[in-house]
Amino acid sequence: MNASKEKVNLNEAKGKLKQKFADLMSDDCLFFEGLQDEMFGKQQTRLEQTKENIDEIMSVIVEEERIWAIYYGSSSNLSEESQ
């Protein structure tokens, strides 16, 4: 197994561990941080990209959704977040 695959598996494991620890400590923020780490690890496996590249892709998608919501006057949650 190469180093990048090991790092991906480490990210997934880190995310799951954070979620379990958050359950014990009743820490919702840490739990969602763990979900995010696990999601990044899974996406790295599927897309064979780094966490930074996936983060950039997600930022572009979110920004495009906000622009679309503003342009078309959507009443989605994205427009409510800016208030």
C-alpha positions as CSV (number, residue, x, y, z in Angstrom):
1,M,0.0,0.0,0.0
2,N,1.5,3.4,-1.0
3,A,1.8,6.4,1.3
4,S,-1.2,8.3,-0.1
5,K,-3.6,5.3,0.4
6,E,-2.3,5.0,4.0
7,K,-2.9,8.7,4.6
8,V,-6.5,8.4,3.3
9,N,-7.2,5.5,5.6
10,L,-5.7,7.5,8.4
11,N,-8.1,10.4,7.6
12,E,-11.1,8.1,7.7
13,A,-9.9,6.5,11.0
14,K,-9.2,9.9,12.5
15,G,-12.7,11.1,11.6
16,K,-14.4,8.0,13.1
17,L,-12.3,8.4,16.3
18,K,-13.3,12.0,16.6
19,Q,-16.9,11.1,16.3
20,K,-16.7,8.4,19.0
21,F,-14.8,10.8,21.4
22,A,-17.4,13.5,20.7
23,D,-20.1,11.1,21.7
24,L,-18.4,10.4,25.0
25,M,-17.8,14.2,25.6
26,S,-21.2,15.3,24.2
27,D,-19.3,17.7,21.9
28,D,-21.4,18.3,18.8
29,C,-18.7,20.5,17.1
30,L,-16.1,17.8,17.4
31,F,-18.6,15.2,16.2
32,F,-19.2,17.2,13.0
33,E,-15.5,17.8,12.6
34,G,-15.1,14.0,12.7
35,L,-17.8,13.6,10.1
36,Q,-16.0,16.1,7.9
37,D,-12.6,14.2,8.3
38,E,-14.3,10.9,7.4
39,M,-16.0,12.5,4.4
40,F,-12.7,13.9,3.1
41,G,-11.0,10.5,3.6
42,K,-13.7,8.8,1.5
43,Q,-13.6,11.4,-1.2
44,Q,-9.8,11.2,-1.3
45,T,-10.2,7.5,-2.0
46,R,-12.8,7.9,-4.7
47,L,-11.3,11.0,-6.4
48,E,-7.6,10.3,-5.7
49,Q,-7.2,13.9,-4.8
50,T,-5.6,15.7,-1.8
51,K,-7.7,17.1,1.0
52,E,-6.8,20.6,-0.1
53,N,-8.0,19.9,-3.7
54,I,-11.3,18.5,-2.4
55,D,-11.7,21.5,-0.1
56,E,-11.2,23.8,-3.1
57,I,-13.7,21.9,-5.2
58,M,-16.3,22.1,-2.4
59,S,-15.7,25.8,-2.0
60,V,-16.4,26.4,-5.7
61,I,-19.6,24.3,-5.5
62,V,-20.8,26.3,-2.5
63,E,-20.0,29.6,-4.0
64,E,-21.7,28.7,-7.3
65,E,-24.8,27.6,-5.3
66,R,-24.9,31.0,-3.5
67,I,-24.6,32.9,-6.8
68,W,-27.3,30.8,-8.3
69,A,-29.6,31.3,-5.2
70,I,-29.0,35.1,-5.4
71,Y,-29.5,35.3,-9.1
72,Y,-32.7,33.2,-9.2
73,G,-34.0,34.5,-5.9
74,S,-34.1,31.0,-4.3
75,S,-35.3,30.9,-0.7
76,S,-32.8,28.2,0.2
77,N,-30.9,28.0,3.4
78,L,-27.8,29.6,1.8
79,S,-29.5,33.0,1.6
80,E,-30.6,32.7,5.2
81,E,-27.0,32.0,6.3
82,S,-25.8,35.4,5.2
83,Q,-28.3,37.2,7.4
